[in-house]
Amino acid sequence: MRQISSSEARRKDTREKIELGGLIVKAGLRYEKRALLLGLLIDAATRMQNDGSERARLMAIGTEAFRDNTQ
């Protein structure tokens, strides 16, 4: 197995960040403040840890959003 070069690792990291940013846009949150976005994510992560059904609920919302290409 070959080692990933540092430039390949940087490209992979950059692509991942771009894709994650695209999720923010798809959710309709492009113009929200970064602190709000981080708060939303932290809150969701906490709720998922404390309630197993919350993960399933959020997954269903996200799955439906990916099916709906109008967003």
C-alpha positions as CSV (number, residue, x, y, z in Angstrom):
1,M,0.0,0.0,0.0
2,R,1.5,3.4,-1.0
3,Q,1.7,6.3,1.4
4,I,-0.4,9.3,0.6
5,S,1.7,12.3,-0.2
6,S,1.2,15.5,1.7
7,S,0.0,17.2,-1.4
8,E,-2.6,14.5,-2.0
9,A,-3.7,14.7,1.6
10,R,-4.1,18.5,1.3
11,R,-6.2,18.0,-1.9
12,K,-8.4,15.4,-0.2
13,D,-8.8,17.7,2.9
14,T,-9.7,20.7,0.6
15,R,-12.2,18.7,-1.3
16,E,-13.9,17.5,1.9
17,K,-14.2,21.0,3.2
18,I,-15.7,22.2,-0.1
19,E,-18.2,19.4,0.0
20,L,-19.1,20.3,3.7
21,G,-19.6,23.9,2.7
22,G,-21.9,22.7,-0.1
23,L,-24.1,21.2,2.6
24,I,-24.4,24.5,4.3
25,V,-25.6,26.1,1.0
26,K,-28.0,23.2,0.3
27,A,-29.5,23.7,3.8
28,G,-30.2,27.3,2.9
29,L,-27.8,28.6,5.5
30,R,-25.2,30.3,3.2
31,Y,-25.6,33.8,4.7
32,E,-25.8,32.8,8.4
33,K,-23.0,33.8,10.8
34,R,-20.4,31.2,11.4
35,A,-21.1,31.2,15.2
36,L,-24.7,30.3,14.5
37,L,-23.7,27.5,12.2
38,L,-21.3,26.1,14.7
39,G,-23.9,26.4,17.4
40,L,-26.4,24.5,15.3
41,L,-23.9,21.7,14.7
42,I,-22.9,21.5,18.3
43,D,-26.5,21.4,19.4
44,A,-27.3,18.6,16.9
45,A,-24.3,16.6,18.0
46,T,-25.3,16.9,21.7
47,R,-28.9,15.9,20.9
48,M,-27.8,12.9,18.9
49,Q,-25.6,11.7,21.8
50,N,-28.4,12.1,24.2
51,D,-31.2,10.6,22.1
52,G,-30.8,7.8,19.7
53,S,-34.0,8.6,17.8
54,E,-32.7,12.1,17.1
55,R,-30.0,10.7,14.8
56,A,-32.6,8.8,12.8
57,R,-34.9,11.8,12.6
58,L,-32.1,14.0,11.3
59,M,-31.0,11.3,8.9
60,A,-34.5,11.2,7.4
61,I,-34.6,14.9,6.9
62,G,-31.2,14.9,5.2
63,T,-32.0,11.9,3.0
64,E,-35.1,13.6,1.8
65,A,-33.2,16.9,1.2
66,F,-30.7,14.9,-1.1
67,R,-33.7,13.5,-3.0
68,D,-35.2,16.9,-3.5
69,N,-32.9,18.7,-6.0
70,T,-34.8,22.0,-5.8
71,Q,-32.9,23.1,-2.7
